[in-house]
């Protein structure tokens, strides 16, 4: 079973049910890694300048 909080925040709507129905073997195979990387990259690109403006240092670099 997937983690619904992760699906809510990072998995696109067309992949939510497959993600939540997936098993640990799917996690080990990296089935959803491309979707997670795409979403995390988008969040980093969108928020990095705001974090710096607030005096914080982002832990990832925008692409």
N, CA, C and O atoms as CSV, one atom per row, in Angstrom:
chain,resi,resn,atom,element,x,y,z
A,1,UNK,N,N,0.846,-1.177,0.000
A,1,UNK,CA,C,0.000,0.000,0.000
A,1,UNK,C,C,0.889,1.236,0.000
A,1,UNK,O,O,1.878,1.291,0.730
A,2,UNK,N,N,0.546,2.215,-0.805
A,2,UNK,CA,C,1.292,3.463,-0.876
A,2,UNK,C,C,1.039,4.348,0.322
A,2,UNK,O,O,0.321,3.973,1.249
A,3,UNK,N,N,1.633,5.524,0.296
A,3,UNK,CA,C,1.445,6.496,1.374
A,3,UNK,C,C,0.560,7.611,0.837
A,3,UNK,O,O,1.021,8.422,0.033
A,4,UNK,N,N,-0.711,7.671,1.264
A,4,UNK,CA,C,-1.649,8.651,0.711
A,4,UNK,C,C,-1.191,10.098,0.822
A,4,UNK,O,O,-1.488,10.891,-0.071
A,5,UNK,N,N,-0.488,10.472,1.869
A,5,UNK,CA,C,-0.028,11.861,1.992
A,5,UNK,C,C,0.959,12.199,0.879
A,5,UNK,O,O,0.937,13.311,0.351
A,6,UNK,N,N,1.818,11.259,0.522
A,6,UNK,CA,C,2.758,11.479,-0.573
A,6,UNK,C,C,1.989,11.593,-1.883
A,6,UNK,O,O,2.280,12.462,-2.705
A,7,UNK,N,N,1.015,10.723,-2.075
A,7,UNK,CA,C,0.219,10.766,-3.300
A,7,UNK,C,C,-0.508,12.097,-3.424
A,7,UNK,O,O,-0.591,12.656,-4.518
A,8,UNK,N,N,-1.029,12.604,-2.331
A,8,UNK,CA,C,-1.754,13.874,-2.358
A,8,UNK,C,C,-0.847,15.013,-2.790
A,8,UNK,O,O,-1.262,15.874,-3.566
A,9,UNK,N,N,0.374,15.028,-2.302
A,9,UNK,CA,C,1.271,16.155,-2.551
A,9,UNK,C,C,2.123,16.014,-3.813
A,9,UNK,O,O,2.419,17.015,-4.465
A,10,UNK,N,N,2.516,14.805,-4.165
A,10,UNK,CA,C,3.543,14.657,-5.197
A,10,UNK,C,C,3.174,13.801,-6.401
A,10,UNK,O,O,3.870,13.843,-7.416
A,11,UNK,N,N,2.117,13.041,-6.315
A,11,UNK,CA,C,1.760,12.143,-7.411
A,11,UNK,C,C,0.618,12.763,-8.208
A,11,UNK,O,O,-0.396,13.171,-7.642
A,12,UNK,N,N,0.789,12.829,-9.524
A,12,UNK,CA,C,-0.246,13.395,-10.383
A,12,UNK,C,C,-1.549,12.611,-10.299
A,12,UNK,O,O,-1.546,11.423,-9.976
A,13,UNK,N,N,-2.656,13.275,-10.589
A,13,UNK,CA,C,-3.968,12.664,-10.396
A,13,UNK,C,C,-4.152,11.378,-11.196
A,13,UNK,O,O,-4.867,10.481,-10.750
A,14,UNK,N,N,-3.526,11.266,-12.361
A,14,UNK,CA,C,-3.682,10.039,-13.143
A,14,UNK,C,C,-2.908,8.863,-12.560
A,14,UNK,O,O,-3.133,7.721,-12.960
A,15,UNK,N,N,-1.999,9.124,-11.622
A,15,UNK,CA,C,-1.193,8.067,-11.016
A,15,UNK,C,C,-1.542,7.787,-9.554
A,15,UNK,O,O,-0.945,6.897,-8.950
A,16,UNK,N,N,-2.492,8.520,-8.970
A,16,UNK,CA,C,-2.787,8.373,-7.540
A,16,UNK,C,C,-3.256,6.965,-7.168
A,16,UNK,O,O,-2.745,6.377,-6.214
A,17,UNK,N,N,-4.210,6.428,-7.900
A,17,UNK,CA,C,-4.722,5.093,-7.568
A,17,UNK,C,C,-3.642,4.031,-7.773
A,17,UNK,O,O,-3.433,3.208,-6.882
A,18,UNK,N,N,-2.944,4.020,-8.923
A,18,UNK,CA,C,-1.865,3.030,-9.055
A,18,UNK,C,C,-0.801,3.164,-7.959
A,18,UNK,O,O,-0.292,2.155,-7.471
A,19,UNK,N,N,-0.462,4.395,-7.571
A,19,UNK,CA,C,0.539,4.592,-6.517
A,19,UNK,C,C,0.049,4.007,-5.199
A,19,UNK,O,O,0.786,3.282,-4.530
A,20,UNK,N,N,-1.179,4.314,-4.825
A,20,UNK,CA,C,-1.701,3.824,-3.549
A,20,UNK,C,C,-1.951,2.322,-3.560
A,20,UNK,O,O,-1.953,1.694,-2.501
A,21,UNK,N,N,-2.162,1.735,-4.732
A,21,UNK,CA,C,-2.367,0.290,-4.835
A,21,UNK,C,C,-1.058,-0.476,-5.010
A,21,UNK,O,O,-1.052,-1.705,-4.957
A,22,UNK,N,N,0.038,0.230,-5.217
A,22,UNK,CA,C,1.329,-0.419,-5.471
A,22,UNK,C,C,1.824,-1.151,-4.231
A,22,UNK,O,O,1.390,-0.881,-3.111
A,23,UNK,N,N,2.743,-2.085,-4.460
A,23,UNK,CA,C,3.328,-2.834,-3.348
A,23,UNK,C,C,4.810,-2.466,-3.207
A,23,UNK,O,O,5.351,-1.754,-4.053
A,24,UNK,N,N,5.463,-2.941,-2.157
A,24,UNK,CA,C,6.872,-2.590,-1.937
A,24,UNK,C,C,7.796,-2.946,-3.108
A,24,UNK,O,O,8.805,-2.274,-3.323
A,25,UNK,N,N,7.461,-3.984,-3.857
A,25,UNK,CA,C,8.290,-4.338,-5.016
A,25,UNK,C,C,8.270,-3.213,-6.051
A,25,UNK,O,O,9.276,-2.950,-6.710
A,26,UNK,N,N,7.117,-2.553,-6.190
A,26,UNK,CA,C,7.037,-1.414,-7.109
A,26,UNK,C,C,7.912,-0.264,-6.623
A,26,UNK,O,O,8.550,0.416,-7.427
A,27,UNK,N,N,7.943,-0.048,-5.309
A,27,UNK,CA,C,8.814,0.986,-4.744
A,27,UNK,C,C,10.276,0.654,-5.024
A,27,UNK,O,O,11.047,1.519,-5.441
A,28,UNK,N,N,10.653,-0.605,-4.794
A,28,UNK,CA,C,12.038,-1.025,-5.010
A,28,UNK,C,C,12.428,-0.919,-6.481
A,28,UNK,O,O,13.586,-0.656,-6.802
A,29,UNK,N,N,11.465,-1.124,-7.369
A,29,UNK,CA,C,11.734,-1.042,-8.805
A,29,UNK,C,C,11.788,0.399,-9.304
A,29,UNK,O,O,12.167,0.648,-10.448
A,30,UNK,N,N,11.411,1.350,-8.447
A,30,UNK,CA,C,11.448,2.757,-8.837
A,30,UNK,C,C,10.333,3.154,-9.788
A,30,UNK,O,O,10.480,4.091,-10.572
A,31,UNK,N,N,9.227,2.446,-9.718
A,31,UNK,CA,C,8.118,2.678,-10.639
A,31,UNK,C,C,7.674,4.134,-10.687
A,31,UNK,O,O,7.374,4.655,-11.761
A,32,UNK,N,N,7.630,4.789,-9.546
A,32,UNK,CA,C,7.092,6.149,-9.487
A,32,UNK,C,C,8.171,7.222,-9.326
A,32,UNK,O,O,7.853,8.390,-9.098
A,33,UNK,N,N,9.430,6.837,-9.441
A,33,UNK,CA,C,10.524,7.799,-9.282
A,33,UNK,C,C,10.438,8.949,-10.290
A,33,UNK,O,O,10.609,10.100,-9.890
A,34,UNK,N,N,10.182,8.695,-11.568
A,34,UNK,CA,C,10.120,9.829,-12.509
A,34,UNK,C,C,9.056,10.857,-12.127
A,34,UNK,O,O,9.289,12.060,-12.236
A,35,UNK,N,N,7.907,10.395,-11.685
A,35,UNK,CA,C,6.833,11.308,-11.266
A,35,UNK,C,C,7.262,12.122,-10.047
A,35,UNK,O,O,7.026,13.329,-9.992
A,36,UNK,N,N,7.890,11.470,-9.073
A,36,UNK,CA,C,8.340,12.167,-7.866
A,36,UNK,C,C,9.417,13.197,-8.196
A,36,UNK,O,O,9.381,14.318,-7.688
A,37,UNK,N,N,10.367,12.824,-9.039
A,37,UNK,CA,C,11.441,13.748,-9.424
A,37,UNK,C,C,10.858,14.962,-10.140
A,37,UNK,O,O,11.257,16.095,-9.871
A,38,UNK,N,N,9.924,14.729,-11.041
A,38,UNK,CA,C,9.306,15.839,-11.774
A,38,UNK,C,C,8.601,16.805,-10.824
A,38,UNK,O,O,8.755,18.020,-10.947
A,39,UNK,N,N,7.834,16.273,-9.882
A,39,UNK,CA,C,7.098,17.127,-8.948
A,39,UNK,C,C,8.042,17.859,-7.994
A,39,UNK,O,O,7.862,19.049,-7.736
A,40,UNK,N,N,9.044,17.155,-7.470
A,40,UNK,CA,C,9.991,17.798,-6.550
A,40,UNK,C,C,10.812,18.875,-7.260
A,40,UNK,O,O,11.097,19.921,-6.678
A,41,UNK,N,N,11.190,18.624,-8.508
A,41,UNK,CA,C,11.911,19.633,-9.285
A,41,UNK,C,C,11.041,20.862,-9.495
A,41,UNK,O,O,11.514,21.991,-9.369
A,42,UNK,N,N,9.777,20.647,-9.813
A,42,UNK,CA,C,8.855,21.764,-9.991
A,42,UNK,C,C,8.687,22.581,-8.725
A,42,UNK,O,O,8.677,23.811,-8.771
A,43,UNK,N,N,8.555,21.899,-7.593
A,43,UNK,CA,C,8.432,22.611,-6.318
A,43,UNK,C,C,9.700,23.388,-5.994
A,43,UNK,O,O,9.637,24.527,-5.531
A,44,UNK,N,N,10.848,22.770,-6.239
A,44,UNK,CA,C,12.119,23.455,-5.987
A,44,UNK,C,C,12.230,24.708,-6.845
A,44,UNK,O,O,12.589,25.778,-6.354
A,45,UNK,N,N,11.919,24.566,-8.128
A,45,UNK,CA,C,12.013,25.716,-9.036
A,45,UNK,C,C,11.044,26.823,-8.639
A,45,UNK,O,O,11.361,28.005,-8.772
A,46,UNK,N,N,9.875,26.448,-8.157
A,46,UNK,CA,C,8.864,27.442,-7.798
A,46,UNK,C,C,9.157,28.132,-6.472
A,46,UNK,O,O,8.820,29.304,-6.298
A,47,UNK,N,N,9.773,27.428,-5.543
A,47,UNK,CA,C,9.908,27.962,-4.186
A,47,UNK,C,C,11.300,28.446,-3.807
A,47,UNK,O,O,11.442,29.158,-2.812
A,48,UNK,N,N,12.322,28.087,-4.558
A,48,UNK,CA,C,13.696,28.396,-4.153
A,48,UNK,C,C,13.916,29.885,-3.923
A,48,UNK,O,O,14.506,30.265,-2.911
A,49,UNK,N,N,13.458,30.735,-4.832
A,49,UNK,CA,C,13.690,32.171,-4.656
A,49,UNK,C,C,12.923,32.727,-3.459
A,49,UNK,O,O,13.392,33.653,-2.797
A,50,UNK,N,N,11.751,32.169,-3.178
A,50,UNK,CA,C,10.997,32.602,-1.997
A,50,UNK,C,C,11.715,32.206,-0.707
A,50,UNK,O,O,11.746,32.973,0.256
A,51,UNK,N,N,12.288,31.009,-0.696
A,51,UNK,CA,C,13.024,30.564,0.489
A,51,UNK,C,C,14.247,31.443,0.725
A,51,UNK,O,O,14.516,31.852,1.855
A,52,UNK,N,N,14.986,31.731,-0.343
A,52,UNK,CA,C,16.161,32.598,-0.223
A,52,UNK,C,C,15.736,33.983,0.243
A,52,UNK,O,O,16.401,34.587,1.084
A,53,UNK,N,N,14.638,34.485,-0.295
A,53,UNK,CA,C,14.128,35.791,0.112
A,53,UNK,C,C,13.734,35.842,1.571
A,53,UNK,O,O,13.756,36.906,2.190
A,54,UNK,N,N,13.373,34.694,2.125
A,54,UNK,CA,C,13.010,34.617,3.539
A,54,UNK,C,C,14.229,34.338,4.417
A,54,UNK,O,O,14.095,34.134,5.623
A,55,UNK,N,N,15.421,34.331,3.809
A,55,UNK,CA,C,16.639,34.109,4.571
A,55,UNK,C,C,16.957,32.646,4.811
A,55,UNK,O,O,17.785,32.326,5.664
A,56,UNK,N,N,16.313,31.753,4.073
A,56,UNK,CA,C,16.557,30.320,4.225
A,56,UNK,C,C,17.411,29.818,3.069
A,56,UNK,O,O,17.444,30.431,2.002
A,57,UNK,N,N,18.090,28.721,3.280
A,57,UNK,CA,C,18.902,28.113,2.239
A,57,UNK,C,C,18.223,26.837,1.769
A,57,UNK,O,O,18.084,25.893,2.547
A,58,UNK,N,N,17.797,26.789,0.513
A,58,UNK,CA,C,17.166,25.563,0.005
A,58,UNK,C,C,18.163,24.403,0.029
A,58,UNK,O,O,19.358,24.600,-0.190
A,59,UNK,N,N,17.672,23.212,0.292
A,59,UNK,CA,C,18.555,22.042,0.331
A,59,UNK,C,C,18.784,21.468,-1.064
A,59,UNK,O,O,19.637,20.598,-1.241
A,60,UNK,N,N,18.034,21.943,-2.053
A,60,UNK,CA,C,18.215,21.510,-3.440
A,60,UNK,C,C,18.385,22.748,-4.309
A,60,UNK,O,O,17.889,23.824,-3.977
A,61,UNK,N,N,19.077,22.589,-5.403
A,61,UNK,CA,C,19.295,23.704,-6.323
A,61,UNK,C,C,18.238,23.663,-7.425
A,61,UNK,O,O,17.928,22.591,-7.946
A,62,UNK,N,N,17.686,24.820,-7.782
A,62,UNK,CA,C,16.732,24.848,-8.901
A,62,UNK,C,C,17.420,24.423,-10.193
A,62,UNK,O,O,18.619,24.635,-10.373
A,63,UNK,N,N,16.651,23.827,-11.078
A,63,UNK,CA,C,17.249,23.396,-12.357
A,63,UNK,C,C,17.019,24.443,-13.420
A,63,UNK,O,O,17.445,24.267,-14.562
